[in-house]
Amino acid sequence: MDYSREIEGKRAHDLRSNEKTIKSSRCVCVPGPLIVGAGPSGLAAAACLKEKGVPSVVLERSNCIASLWQLKTYDRLRLHLPKQFCELPLMSFPEEFPTYPTKQQFIDYLEAYAKRFDIRPVFNQTVERAEFDQSLGFWRVKSVNLTKEETEYVCRWLIVATGENAEAVMPEIEGMEEFGGRIVHTSSYRSGDLFRGKRVLVVGCGNSGMEVCLDLCNHNARPSLVVRDTVHVLPQQMLGRSTFGLSMWLLKWLPMRLVDRFLLIVSWLMLGDTARFGLDRPRLGPLELKNLSGKTPVLDVGTLAKIKSGDIKICPSAKRLRHHTVEFINGRKENFDAIILATGYKSNVPSWLKERVMFSEKDGLPRRPFPHGWKGECGLYAVGFTKRGLLGASMDAKRIAVDIERCWKLEAKHLKPWRSHFCRNNDFCLSLDI
C-alpha cells in the first residue's frame, strides 16, 4: 500500500469537508514554510531556506522590512557589537562599513540582503491567529490587511520570527494622566533635538536608556536616569579589542566565571567603581547573568563620563507623578518637562499563536532554553528568541533550514501535485506556487 498517497487522500478529503469554514475568507495554500515577521530573523530564515531550494512566504505587519530598525529606533543608534557578530547567514557586511555600523548602514545591509535572496514579504499583513488543524495536518494562519480584508494561509511549516522585541513595554506609574508633559517610549524617540533645554527623566538603564541620556546631553537637554536595579556597565572596547569579541575568545580557553572576573577587573581599572555613581553591579558576573537571565550588560559609549561629571543625574524608582513633578520612592520630588520610557520590549506571540507547548503564555518565549528552543511540534519553529541577538538568530535560521529541507525532499513530490490540483478546482483556495 502507498502510505503517503493514503495520507494525502485523507488530507484532501478533510480539507474539502472544511471548505465551508475556510470559505469565509480568501485562502492561500503555501507550498513551503510560512514565516511570520520580516525582521533580521525572518530574513535570515528565508535566505537559508532559499539556499536549500525551499521556497517560503514571509508575512509582515508593517510596510517595510526590519520595521523595528526603520521605524522605532533613535537616529544616533549604532550596532553595539562589531559587525562580524551581527552578520546574517550567507552574506557579510561590506568591507567599507565601520566596525560598528550606523542605523542606516544596517538597514541598507538588510535591504541588500533581501534583494540578493529575492525575499519579497507580503507587507501590511497582521497575523491575528495561527493554529494547527489536526484534521488537516496543516497550520491555518489568519491575517488582516489595512482594509480589514482577511486572508487565511494554509501551510505545512510555520516559522515564528516576530522576535523578543515585538511590542513596547509600557509601565504603569501612578499619576501618569496628571503629569501634563510628554511621556514617550523610546520606540517613539528619534533625537534629543525636541528636548533642548528641557528637564527629561529617562526610565530604564539598559543600553537604550544610557544612550538616550547621552543623546539628550549632546542636544543640551538636562537628563536624569532612573536606575531601578543593579546593572553591569562595561567599556565597549578592552585592550584594543571589542569587549564582546574578547569575551568570546577567552571563553574558548577559560571557564565563564574566570572570564567574568577578568572583565570586571579591567572594567574597574578603566571605568572605576560604578557603585559610587549609583550604578551597583549584580552579584553574578556579566556573562553568567546574561547566560541565565538574558539580561545584557551595558556597553558604555560615553554615558558614564556624563554621569561622573554630573551632566546626567541618577534617580531611584518613580513612585508617583503629578503635574510636571515626579515623586521618587525615597520621598524626593523633582520637576520634569518630559519622561522617556526606556523600558524595553516584549514578545507578542501569545496574542496570536494558539499553541502552549513550545511557547510560554507568560512571556511569549520558547519554554526550552537556548540552544533547544528553535523547534516545536507539528512543523512549528522559532527564530530570533535566543536572547543572544543576531548571532543566535543566525544559528536558529541555519538549523531550521536544514530540518525543513529534510522534510521538504520527502514530502514535496507528494504534496505539491495534490495541492496544485486541489487549489485549481476550488475557487476558495489560491495556490501560491513560488
C-alpha positions, 0 to 999 in steps of 0.5 A: 500500500502507498502510505503517503498517497493514503495520507494525502487522500485523507488530507484532501478529503478533510480539507474539502469537508472544511471548505465551508469554514475556510470559505469565509475568507480568501485562502492561500495554500503555501507550498513551503514554510510560512514565516511570520515577521520580516525582521533580521530573523525572518530574513535570515530564515528565508535566505537559508531556506532559499539556499536549500531550494525551499521556497517560503512566504514571509508575512509582515505587519508593517510596510517595510522590512526590519520595521523595528530598525526603520521605524522605532529606533533613535537616529544616533543608534549604532550596532553595539557589537562589531559587525562580524557578530551581527552578520546574517547567514550567507552574506557579510557586511561590506568591507567599507562599513565601520566596525560598528555600523550606523542605523542606516548602514544596517538597514541598507545591509538588510535591504541588500540582503533581501534583494540578493535572496529575492525575499519579497514579504507580503507587507501590511499583513497582521497575523491575528491567529495561527493554529494547527488543524489536526484534521488537516495536518496543516497550520491555518494562519489568519491575517488582516490587511489595512482594509480589514480584508482577511486572508487565511494561509494554509501551510505545512511549516510555520516559522515564528520570527516576530522576535523578543522585541515585538511590542513596547513595554509600557509601565504603569506609574501612578499619576501618569494622566496628571503629569501634563508633559510628554511621556514617550517610549523610546520606540517613539524617540528619534533625537534629543533635538525636541528636548533642548533645554528641557528637564527629561527623566529617562526610565530604564538603564539598559543600553537604550536608556544610557544612550538616550541620556547621552543623546539628550546631553549632546542636544543640551537637554538636562537628563536624569536616569532612573536606575531601578536595579543593579546593572553591569556597565562595561567599556565597549572596547578592552585592550584594543579589542571589542569587549564582546569579541574578547569575551568570546575568545577567552571563553574558548580557553577559560571557564565563564566565571574566570572570564567574568572576573577578568572583565570586571577587573579591567572594567574597574581599572578603566571605568572605576567603581560604578557603585559610587555613581549609583550604578551597583553591579549584580552579584553574578558576573556579566556573562553568567547573568546574561547566560541565565537571565538574558539580561545584557550588560551595558556597553558604555559609549560615553554615558558614564563620563556624563554621569561622573561629571554630573551632566546626567543625574541618577534617580531611584524608582518613580513612585508617583507623578503629578503635574510636571513633578515626579515623586521618587520612592525615597520621598524626593520630588523633582520637576520634569518637562518630559519622561522617556520610557526606556523600558524595553520590549516584549514578545507578542506571540501569545496574542496570536499563536494558539499553541502552549507547548513550545511557547510560554503564555507568560512571556511569549518565549520558547519554554526550552532554553537556548540552544533547544528552543528553535523547534516545536511540534507539528512543523512549528519553529522559532527564530530570533528568541535566543536572547543572544541577538543576531548571532543566535538568530543566525544559528536558529535560521541555519538549523531550521533550514536544514530540518525543513529541507529534510522534510521538504525532499520527502514530502514535496513530490507528494504534496505539491501535485495534490495541492496544485490540483486541489487549489485549481478546482476550488475557487476558495483556495489560491495556490501560491506556487513560488 
